[in-house]
Amino acid sequence: MSPNSPSPIAVPGGPEARAEAAEAQSYTFGPFRLLPGERILRRGNQVVPLPPKAFETLLLLVRNPGHLMRKEDLMTALWSDSFVEEGSLTSQISLLRKVLADAGAAGAYIQTVPKLGYRFLPPVTQTWASGSAVGTPIQVDEEAPAERVIRFIALPFTVRNGDERAGFLEHSLPEAISAALAGLRSLTVRSSLLAARLAEADPDPRHIAREADVDMVLAGTILCERDQVRVTAELIHAPSGTLVGSYVCKTRLDNLIEVQDSLVHGIVELLVLRLTERERRVLAHNVPASPRAYEFYLRANHVQRERTMENLSMARDLYRECLDEDPDYAPAWARLGRCYRTLEKFGEEGPQSLELAKWAFHRAFALSPDLPIAHNLYTPIETDTGHARSAMVRLLGQGERHPNDPELFGGLVQACRYCGLLDESVRAHYRSWRLDPKIVTSVGHTFFLLGDYERTLEWYCLGFRYYLDLAAMAAAGREAEAIELLGRRSAPGGQFPAMMESLRFSLQGDHARSIEILRQALAVRPTKDPEAKFYLARQLARDGAHADALSTIRELATEGFLCSTALRCDPWLRPLSRLPDFQDVLDEVLKREADARAAFQAAGGDRVLA
C-alpha cells in the first residue's frame, strides 16, 4: 500500500468469530432473542442495534450460558488475526451491558469472574430450523426475523486550522457519503441539513443519538499539509458513544476521489451490510472516474448549500465542469438537472432550462436507473410538468426496492397530492416521518387541500415559510394576523410575488387590484407550478371572479393537478358550485382521480405505504 493510499476502516478487531458447526436459528434469553443468521438482537418486535463486534461477543456468550468464558478464549475468537489489548474486550462487555440495560433488561446478564473472564447468567433457549439440540425444548419460531436496519447520520467534518483550501469539504464530503449510502435497504440515512444543525448545537454523539434518533454517527476531521490532505473519520455507536471503527486517508488535495469510495465501502464492510447486486451497481456510479471531476462536484455541492439564484448559477457551472471531465457521472447529472429547473422555475432563465433539466435527468437515469438522488430530485419536475401519476408509480416501485429511504416517501407526498389522493399523501408523509422524525415534507399543502388548517400550520412551519401559512390563517378566519405577517415577508421569484401581492390586496378589500394581478400571473404560459396556480384560482374565487377561477381549475385538471376535495369543501371555492359548468369540471376531476387511484393500487401502493 502506497503512503498516499487510504488505510482501510480500522475495526477494533478482525474477522467474525467462527460460527459453530451447527448454529441455532435463534437464542432466547429474558425478553431478548438473538438471530445469528440475520445478525439481529430483538426485544419483542423491536430491533436492538448492536455494532458488529459487540454482536459477535454476545453470540459467543449466549452459546455457552452458565459457563466461564475465559478472556483469552474470547479475544482469540474475536480477534484471531490481530493483536489487541484486553481493554478492547472490556469495552465490548461494557457496551453490551449498557445496551441490554437501556433496552429494559432487569438484573445482571453478564458476570465478571475476576482475573479469569465472563459468564452469561440467564438461561438460554435455542431454537433450530429442524429438530433441537440435546436438552433443548423444540420451539416453533412463528415470527419472521425483522430486517436489520441501521439509522445513520454523517456529521459535517471539522476542518483543522481553518484552512480555506479544504473549506468546501466540511459539508460536501459527508453529504456525498450520505447520498451514496441512502439507497441501501439496510440503512436509513438522515439528511445532511439535520446533521449540520445538530452539529452546531451539540456534537456529542449521545445528544445526536437522542435528537436524530440514530444508531451510528460518522464524524471526521480534515487537515491540509502543503498539497496533501489528511481525512480522519470515526464511526461511533451513538447511544453508547463507543468507537466502532476508524479511517485515515492521506492524499493530494487534487485527488480526493479515493476518500469517498474507500470510506463508503469501509462503512458497508464494518456494519456487515448485505448488498444486493442492484445496490452494488448504484454504489459503483457514486464516484466519478476523474479526481478533477470529483473536486468540481464537491465544490458545486458546497456552493448550492446557500440556495440563492446566484449560487445556483455558480453550482450549475461547476456541475457542467464536472461532467466535462466525466460525462458518465450520474449524481452530477441529477444535481445539474435540479439547478436548471430551479433557475427556470423562479424566472432566472428561459424555457430552454426546463428542457435541459429533463435531459440531465434522462442522462442520470440512463447511467444509473436506481440512483436515489435522481429519483428524489426528479419528482418535483415530473409533477410540475403534468406527470404526477408517472412520478407516483415510479416512486412506489422505488419504495419496494428502497423501503428505508425517507426522502423517497417524502416525494410520494407531493406526487399523491397532485393526483388528488390526499389520504395516500398523508400516509406517505407518516411513512417518511417514521423513518426520519426530523424530515420536512410538503404534507402541509395536503392538509390545506383537506381543509385542516390547524395541521397545515403545524407541519408547514417546519419548512420554509412563504405563502401557505398566510392562506391557512386567512381561510381559518385569522385575516388580521395574516395581513400583519404578510407585511413582514419577502417572496422568491416565479409566481410567488403575484400570490403574495394579490393576497395582500384581497385581504385589504381591494378585490379589483387583486384580480388584475392574478390575471397577469395566470397569463404566463406554460404553467411552471400547478400548485401555485391552484392558490391563484382560490384567490380569484374569493375576489369574485368565479368564472375565471373555475376555468383555471379546469385547466389544472388537464395539467395534472387534481383537487376534487378542495373544489367541494374549500370555503373560498364554495361559490363556484353555483356555476353551470361546475358539475362537469368536478366530474372530470373525479374521473382523473379515479384513474390515478387505480394506478396507485396496481403499483402496490397500499403495500408500500403499510
matplotlib code that plots the C-alpha trace (Angstrom):
import matplotlib.pyplot as plt

x = [0.0, 1.4, 1.9, -0.8, -3.4, -6.2, -5.9, -9.0, -11.6, -9.7, -12.1, -11.5, -10.8, -10.6, -12.8, -16.0, -15.8, -16.3, -19.8, -20.3, -20.6, -24.4, -25.7, -29.1, -31.6, -32.1, -31.2, -33.8, -32.9, -35.2, -37.1, -34.5, -34.0, -30.6, -30.8, -27.3, -28.3, -29.9, -27.3, -30.2, -30.9, -34.6, -36.7, -40.2, -40.8, -38.1, -34.6, -31.9, -28.9, -25.5, -22.2, -20.8, -18.1, -20.5, -22.9, -20.1, -19.2, -22.8, -23.2, -20.1, -21.6, -25.1, -23.7, -22.2, -24.7, -23.7, -20.1, -17.0, -15.7, -12.0, -10.7, -8.0, -10.5, -12.9, -10.1, -8.7, -12.2, -12.9, -9.5, -7.9, -5.6, -4.9, -3.2, -5.4, -5.3, -7.6, -9.3, -10.9, -12.8, -13.7, -15.2, -17.3, -18.6, -19.4, -21.2, -23.3, -24.2, -25.3, -27.3, -29.1, -29.9, -31.1, -33.4, -35.2, -33.4, -33.8, -30.9, -27.4, -26.8, -23.0, -21.0, -17.3, -15.2, -12.2, -8.9, -10.4, -13.3, -17.0, -20.1, -23.5, -26.1, -29.6, -30.9, -30.9, -33.3, -32.0, -34.4, -33.4, -34.6, -35.5, -35.1, -33.4, -30.2, -29.8, -31.6, -33.3, -37.0, -38.3, -40.0, -41.9, -40.5, -43.6, -42.4, -40.3, -37.0, -37.1, -34.8, -31.9, -32.0, -29.3, -30.1, -27.1, -26.1, -22.9, -21.9, -20.1, -16.3, -14.2, -11.5, -8.4, -6.5, -9.4, -7.7, -9.7, -8.4, -10.4, -13.4, -15.6, -15.2, -16.7, -20.2, -19.9, -17.8, -20.1, -23.1, -21.7, -21.1, -24.7, -26.1, -24.0, -25.4, -29.0, -30.2, -29.2, -32.1, -30.3, -29.7, -31.9, -29.8, -30.6, -30.4, -27.2, -29.3, -30.3, -26.7, -25.4, -28.0, -27.3, -23.5, -23.8, -25.9, -24.1, -21.6, -21.8, -22.8, -25.2, -27.1, -27.2, -28.5, -31.4, -32.2, -31.7, -32.9, -29.9, -27.7, -24.5, -22.7, -19.9, -17.7, -14.4, -11.6, -9.8, -6.2, -4.2, -0.5, 1.1, -0.5, -1.7, -5.0, -5.5, -9.0, -9.7, -13.2, -14.7, -17.8, -19.5, -22.2, -24.3, -26.3, -23.2, -20.6, -18.4, -16.0, -16.9, -14.2, -11.9, -10.4, -7.4, -6.6, -3.7, -3.8, -3.2, -5.7, -6.3, -7.0, -9.9, -11.8, -10.5, -11.6, -15.4, -15.1, -12.9, -14.9, -18.3, -17.1, -15.4, -18.7, -20.5, -18.0, -17.8, -21.5, -21.7, -24.3, -25.5, -25.8, -27.9, -26.4, -28.6, -27.2, -23.6, -24.3, -25.7, -22.6, -20.4, -22.0, -21.4, -17.8, -16.6, -13.7, -11.7, -10.3, -10.8, -14.5, -15.0, -13.5, -15.8, -18.8, -17.9, -17.4, -20.8, -22.5, -20.8, -21.9, -25.5, -25.9, -27.0, -29.9, -29.7, -30.1, -26.5, -25.2, -27.4, -25.9, -22.4, -23.3, -24.7, -21.5, -19.4, -21.6, -21.0, -17.3, -17.6, -19.4, -16.9, -14.3, -16.6, -19.8, -20.8, -21.2, -24.9, -25.2, -23.8, -26.4, -29.2, -28.0, -27.4, -31.0, -32.3, -30.2, -31.6, -35.2, -34.9, -33.4, -36.2, -39.0, -38.1, -37.6, -33.9, -33.6, -35.9, -37.9, -34.8, -33.6, -36.5, -35.6, -32.0, -33.2, -35.2, -32.3, -30.0, -32.3, -32.7, -28.9, -28.8, -31.4, -29.7, -26.5, -27.9, -31.6, -31.9, -29.9, -31.8, -30.8, -32.0, -35.4, -35.8, -34.8, -36.8, -40.1, -40.9, -40.1, -42.3, -45.2, -45.0, -44.9, -48.1, -46.8, -47.7, -49.2, -46.0, -44.0, -46.2, -45.9, -42.1, -41.7, -43.8, -41.6, -38.5, -40.3, -40.4, -36.6, -35.6, -38.1, -35.9, -35.3, -37.4, -36.7, -38.3, -41.5, -41.3, -41.6, -44.6, -46.4, -46.3, -46.9, -50.0, -51.4, -51.1, -53.1, -55.8, -55.0, -54.9, -55.3, -52.5, -50.4, -50.8, -49.9, -46.7, -45.8, -46.2, -44.2, -41.4, -41.7, -41.4, -38.1, -36.9, -38.8, -36.9, -37.7, -39.6, -42.2, -44.8, -47.7, -48.8, -50.1, -52.0, -53.7, -54.6, -56.4, -58.2, -59.3, -57.4, -55.8, -54.5, -52.4, -51.4, -49.8, -48.4, -46.5, -45.8, -43.9, -41.3, -40.1, -39.6, -42.5, -43.6, -47.4, -49.2, -49.4, -50.9, -53.5, -54.3, -54.7, -57.0, -59.1, -59.4, -60.7, -57.4, -57.2, -55.7, -52.9, -52.3, -52.1, -49.6, -47.4, -47.7, -46.2, -43.0, -42.5, -40.4, -41.0, -38.9, -39.3, -41.7, -45.4, -44.9, -44.8, -48.2, -49.6, -48.3, -49.2, -52.7, -53.4, -52.5, -54.9, -57.6, -57.4, -57.4, -60.6, -59.2, -60.5, -60.2, -56.5, -56.1, -57.9, -55.7, -52.5, -53.9, -54.9, -51.5, -49.8, -52.1, -51.5, -47.9, -47.5, -46.6, -47.6, -44.4, -46.1, -49.6, -50.0, -49.2, -51.8, -54.4, -53.8, -54.2, -57.5, -58.7, -57.9, -59.8, -62.8, -62.5, -62.3, -65.5, -64.0, -65.8, -65.9, -62.1, -61.5, -63.4, -61.8, -58.4, -59.3, -60.4, -57.0, -55.3, -57.1, -55.6, -52.2, -52.1, -53.2, -56.4, -58.3, -61.8, -61.8, -60.9, -63.3, -66.2, -65.0, -62.7, -64.7, -63.2, -64.2, -67.7, -69.4, -68.2, -70.8, -73.5, -71.9, -73.5, -70.2, -69.2, -70.5, -68.8, -65.5, -65.9, -66.8, -63.7, -61.5, -63.1, -62.6, -58.9, -58.5, -60.2, -57.7, -54.8, -56.2, -56.3, -52.7, -51.8, -53.3, -51.9, -48.4, -48.9, -49.3, -51.2, -48.4, -45.6, -47.2, -48.2]
y = [0.0, 3.3, 6.1, 8.2, 5.4, 5.3, 2.9, 0.7, 1.1, 0.1, -2.1, -2.8, -6.4, -8.6, -11.1, -12.5, -15.2, -18.7, -20.0, -23.4, -26.2, -26.3, -22.9, -22.4, -20.4, -18.2, -17.9, -16.6, -15.2, -13.0, -10.6, -10.9, -13.1, -13.3, -14.3, -15.2, -15.7, -12.2, -10.7, -9.2, -8.8, -8.3, -7.3, -8.2, -6.6, -4.0, -4.4, -3.5, -2.1, -3.6, -2.9, -6.0, -6.8, -6.4, -8.8, -11.4, -11.1, -11.6, -14.6, -16.3, -15.7, -17.0, -20.1, -21.0, -19.9, -20.5, -21.4, -19.4, -17.9, -17.1, -13.7, -15.3, -17.6, -14.7, -12.5, -15.3, -15.9, -12.2, -11.0, -14.1, -12.2, -9.1, -8.1, -6.1, -5.1, -6.6, -3.2, -3.9, -6.9, -4.9, -2.2, -4.7, -6.2, -2.7, -1.8, -5.0, -4.3, -0.8, -1.8, -4.6, -2.3, 0.6, -1.9, -2.7, -5.7, -6.4, -7.7, -8.7, -10.6, -10.8, -11.7, -10.7, -13.5, -11.6, -12.2, -15.0, -13.9, -13.7, -15.8, -15.3, -15.8, -16.2, -19.5, -19.6, -21.4, -22.4, -22.7, -24.8, -24.8, -28.5, -30.7, -29.4, -29.6, -32.1, -30.9, -28.0, -27.9, -27.8, -24.4, -23.2, -19.9, -18.3, -14.7, -13.9, -12.2, -8.5, -6.9, -5.3, -1.5, 0.8, 4.5, 6.6, 10.2, 11.8, 15.0, 17.9, 17.2, 19.6, 21.5, 21.8, 25.1, 26.8, 26.1, 27.7, 25.3, 22.5, 24.6, 23.2, 19.7, 20.4, 19.7, 18.4, 15.3, 13.9, 14.9, 12.9, 9.9, 10.1, 10.3, 7.3, 5.2, 6.4, 3.7, 0.7, -1.2, -1.9, 1.8, 4.8, 7.9, 11.2, 14.4, 16.5, 19.6, 17.9, 16.8, 20.4, 21.8, 19.1, 19.5, 23.2, 22.7, 19.9, 17.5, 14.9, 11.6, 10.7, 14.0, 13.4, 9.9, 11.3, 14.2, 12.5, 9.0, 7.2, 4.2, 5.2, 8.6, 9.3, 12.2, 13.3, 15.9, 17.3, 18.7, 20.2, 20.0, 21.7, 19.9, 17.0, 16.5, 14.1, 12.9, 11.1, 9.6, 7.7, 5.5, 5.7, 3.7, 6.8, 5.6, 4.5, 6.8, 3.7, 3.8, 1.1, 1.8, 4.5, 5.5, 7.6, 8.7, 11.0, 12.0, 15.0, 17.8, 17.3, 13.6, 13.4, 10.8, 7.8, 9.2, 8.8, 5.5, 3.9, 5.3, 4.2, 0.7, 0.6, 1.5, -1.2, -3.8, -2.5, -2.7, -6.1, -4.8, -7.4, -5.6, -6.8, -6.7, -3.7, -1.8, -2.7, -1.2, 2.0, 2.4, 2.0, 5.1, 7.2, 8.1, 9.7, 8.4, 11.6, 13.3, 16.7, 15.8, 14.9, 18.2, 20.1, 18.0, 18.6, 22.4, 22.6, 20.8, 23.3, 26.3, 25.3, 24.9, 28.6, 28.4, 31.9, 32.2, 33.4, 30.4, 28.0, 29.5, 29.0, 25.4, 24.8, 25.9, 23.7, 20.6, 21.3, 21.3, 18.1, 16.5, 17.8, 15.8, 12.7, 12.7, 9.4, 10.6, 10.1, 12.1, 15.2, 15.0, 14.7, 17.8, 19.7, 19.0, 20.4, 23.6, 24.1, 23.5, 25.9, 28.7, 28.3, 28.0, 31.2, 33.2, 33.4, 31.6, 30.8, 27.7, 26.1, 25.5, 23.2, 21.1, 21.0, 19.8, 17.0, 16.0, 16.0, 13.6, 11.4, 11.0, 10.3, 7.5, 6.1, 5.8, 4.6, 3.7, 3.2, 6.2, 7.5, 11.1, 11.2, 9.8, 12.2, 15.3, 14.5, 14.2, 18.0, 18.4, 15.4, 16.6, 20.2, 19.3, 17.2, 13.8, 13.3, 9.9, 8.7, 10.1, 8.3, 4.9, 5.4, 6.2, 3.3, 1.0, 2.5, 2.2, -1.6, -1.6, 1.1, 0.9, 2.8, 6.0, 8.8, 11.2, 8.9, 8.7, 12.5, 12.7, 10.5, 13.0, 15.5, 13.0, 11.6, 15.0, 16.2, 13.1, 14.1, 11.1, 13.1, 10.2, 8.4, 11.6, 11.8, 8.1, 8.7, 11.5, 9.4, 6.6, 9.0, 10.5, 7.1, 6.6, 10.1, 12.1, 15.2, 15.1, 18.1, 17.0, 19.0, 17.5, 21.0, 21.5, 18.2, 19.2, 22.5, 20.8, 18.7, 21.8, 21.0, 24.4, 23.7, 20.8, 22.9, 25.4, 22.7, 21.0, 23.9, 25.8, 23.0, 24.2, 27.5, 29.8, 31.9, 31.7, 28.7, 29.7, 33.1, 31.4, 28.9, 31.7, 33.7, 30.6, 29.9, 33.5, 34.9, 37.5, 40.3, 38.0, 37.1, 40.7, 41.6, 38.7, 39.5, 42.9, 41.4, 38.7, 38.7, 36.3, 34.4, 34.6, 32.8, 33.2, 33.8, 37.6, 37.6, 35.3, 37.4, 40.8, 39.7, 38.2, 41.5, 43.5, 40.9, 40.8, 44.6, 44.6, 45.9, 43.0, 44.7, 45.2, 41.6, 40.2, 42.3, 40.9, 37.3, 37.5, 38.8, 36.0, 33.3, 34.6, 33.3, 30.1, 27.4, 26.8, 26.5, 25.5, 23.9, 24.1, 27.8, 28.2, 26.5, 29.0, 31.8, 30.2, 30.2, 33.9, 34.7, 32.9, 35.0, 38.2, 37.4, 36.3, 32.9, 32.0, 32.7, 30.6, 27.6, 27.9, 27.8, 24.7, 23.0, 23.8, 22.4, 19.1, 18.8, 19.9, 17.1, 18.8, 17.3, 18.8, 17.5, 17.7, 21.4, 22.1, 20.8, 21.9, 24.9, 27.9, 30.2, 27.9, 27.1, 29.8, 28.0, 25.3, 27.7, 28.0, 25.9, 24.2, 23.3, 19.7, 19.0, 20.2, 18.2, 15.1, 15.4, 15.9, 12.9, 10.7, 11.5, 10.9, 7.5, 6.7, 7.8, 5.7, 2.6, 3.2, 3.6, 0.2, -1.5, -0.3, -1.9, 1.5, 0.1, -2.5, 0.0, 2.5, -0.1]
z = [0.0, -1.0, 1.6, -0.1, -0.3, 2.3, 5.1, 5.5, 8.2, 11.3, 13.3, 17.0, 15.9, 12.9, 11.1, 12.5, 15.1, 13.6, 14.0, 15.5, 13.0, 13.8, 14.6, 16.3, 14.4, 17.5, 21.1, 23.5, 27.0, 29.1, 26.8, 24.1, 21.0, 19.2, 15.5, 14.2, 10.6, 10.4, 12.8, 14.8, 18.5, 19.2, 22.2, 21.3, 17.9, 18.3, 16.8, 19.4, 17.4, 18.1, 16.4, 14.7, 17.2, 20.2, 18.4, 18.0, 21.6, 22.7, 20.4, 21.9, 25.4, 24.7, 23.0, 26.4, 29.1, 32.7, 31.7, 32.3, 29.1, 29.6, 28.4, 26.3, 24.5, 23.8, 22.5, 20.3, 18.8, 18.3, 17.1, 15.7, 13.3, 15.3, 18.5, 20.8, 24.4, 27.0, 27.1, 23.7, 25.2, 28.3, 26.0, 24.2, 27.5, 28.9, 25.7, 25.9, 29.5, 28.7, 25.6, 27.4, 30.3, 28.1, 26.3, 29.5, 30.8, 34.5, 36.6, 35.6, 32.4, 32.2, 35.3, 35.6, 37.0, 38.4, 36.5, 34.5, 32.2, 32.0, 32.5, 30.8, 33.6, 32.3, 30.9, 27.1, 24.9, 21.5, 18.5, 15.5, 11.9, 12.3, 15.4, 18.6, 20.5, 23.3, 26.4, 24.5, 24.0, 20.4, 19.8, 16.7, 15.5, 14.1, 13.8, 10.8, 11.6, 11.1, 8.6, 10.3, 9.6, 10.9, 11.3, 10.2, 10.1, 8.8, 10.6, 9.0, 9.1, 11.1, 9.0, 11.2, 11.3, 9.4, 6.1, 3.3, 0.7, 2.4, 3.5, 0.7, 2.1, 5.5, 4.4, 0.8, 1.6, 4.4, 2.2, -0.7, 1.6, 2.9, -0.7, -1.7, 1.2, 1.0, -1.4, 0.7, 2.2, 5.4, 6.2, 6.9, 6.3, 8.0, 5.9, 5.8, 6.8, 10.0, 10.6, 10.2, 12.6, 15.3, 15.0, 15.6, 18.7, 20.4, 18.7, 21.5, 19.9, 22.7, 22.2, 18.5, 19.1, 21.0, 18.7, 15.4, 16.6, 15.1, 15.8, 14.1, 13.7, 11.3, 12.4, 10.8, 10.6, 7.6, 7.8, 5.0, 4.9, 1.9, -1.1, 1.0, 2.8, 5.7, 6.3, 9.6, 10.2, 13.1, 13.1, 16.5, 18.1, 19.0, 22.1, 24.0, 22.4, 21.7, 18.8, 16.2, 13.7, 12.3, 9.0, 7.9, 4.4, 3.3, -0.3, -2.6, -2.5, -6.2, -5.7, -3.3, -5.3, -3.3, 0.0, -0.5, -2.3, 0.3, 3.2, 1.8, 1.2, 4.6, 6.3, 4.4, 5.4, 9.0, 9.5, 7.8, 5.3, 2.8, -0.6, -3.5, -7.0, -7.7, -4.7, -5.8, -9.2, -7.6, -5.4, -8.5, -10.0, -7.0, -7.6, -10.9, -13.0, -12.6, -9.4, -11.1, -11.8, -8.1, -6.9, -9.2, -7.9, -4.2, -4.8, -6.6, -3.7, -1.3, -3.3, -3.6, 0.2, 0.2, -2.2, -3.8, -7.5, -7.8, -6.0, -8.1, -11.2, -9.9, -8.9, -12.3, -14.0, -11.6, -12.3, -16.1, -15.5, -13.5, -16.4, -19.0, -17.1, -16.6, -18.7, -17.1, -13.5, -12.8, -9.5, -11.2, -13.9, -11.3, -9.4, -12.6, -13.6, -10.3, -10.9, -14.4, -13.2, -10.2, -12.2, -14.8, -12.3, -10.5, -13.6, -13.8, -17.1, -20.0, -21.0, -22.5, -19.0, -18.3, -21.4, -20.2, -16.8, -18.4, -20.5, -17.4, -15.5, -18.6, -18.6, -14.9, -15.2, -18.3, -16.4, -13.0, -13.2, -9.4, -8.2, -5.2, -5.5, -9.1, -8.2, -5.3, -7.2, -10.3, -8.6, -8.4, -12.1, -13.1, -11.0, -12.1, -15.8, -15.7, -15.0, -11.3, -11.9, -13.6, -10.7, -8.2, -9.9, -10.3, -6.6, -5.5, -7.5, -5.8, -2.5, -3.0, -3.6, -1.1, 1.8, 4.2, 2.2, 3.9, 1.0, -1.4, 0.6, 1.0, -2.8, -2.7, -0.5, -3.4, -6.2, -4.5, -3.6, -7.3, -8.2, -5.8, -3.5, -0.3, 2.2, 0.4, 0.5, 4.3, 4.6, 2.6, 4.9, 8.1, 6.4, 5.7, 9.2, 10.9, 9.1, 9.9, 12.6, 11.6, 7.9, 6.3, 3.6, 1.8, 3.8, 4.9, 1.4, 1.7, 4.9, 3.3, 0.5, 3.1, 4.9, 8.0, 8.6, 12.1, 10.9, 7.9, 10.2, 12.4, 9.6, 7.3, 10.0, 9.9, 6.5, 4.7, 5.1, 2.1, 1.5, 2.8, 6.4, 5.4, 3.2, 6.0, 8.6, 6.2, 5.4, 9.1, 9.8, 11.2, 8.5, 10.6, 11.7, 8.1, 7.0, 9.7, 8.8, 5.1, 5.6, 7.0, 4.5, 1.3, -1.5, -4.0, -7.8, -10.1, -9.2, -5.5, -5.8, -7.5, -4.9, -2.0, -3.6, -4.7, -1.3, 0.4, -1.8, -1.4, 2.4, 2.4, 0.4, -3.0, -5.0, -8.4, -7.9, -6.7, -9.8, -12.1, -10.6, -10.6, -14.3, -15.3, -13.4, -14.9, -18.4, -18.2, -20.2, -19.7, -16.1, -14.0, -10.8, -10.9, -7.2, -7.1, -9.9, -7.7, -5.0, -7.5, -8.6, -5.0, -4.7, -7.9, -6.3, -3.1, -5.1, -7.0, -10.4, -10.1, -13.8, -14.1, -11.1, -12.4, -15.8, -14.1, -12.1, -15.4, -16.9, -13.8, -14.3, -17.8, -16.5, -13.9, -10.7, -9.2, -6.3, -6.0, -2.2, -2.2, -5.1, -2.9, 0.6, 0.4, 1.8, -0.9, -3.7, -2.5, -4.6, -7.7, -7.1, -8.4, -11.8, -14.7, -15.6, -12.1, -12.2, -15.5, -14.1, -10.9, -12.8, -14.9, -11.9, -10.1, -13.2, -13.4, -9.6, -10.0, -12.8, -10.5, -7.6, -9.9, -10.9, -7.2, -6.4, -9.4, -8.4, -4.9, -3.2, -0.1, 0.4, 0.0, 2.4, 5.0]

ax = plt.figure().add_subplot(projection="3d")
ax.plot(x, y, z, "-o")
ax.set_aspect("equal")
plt.show()
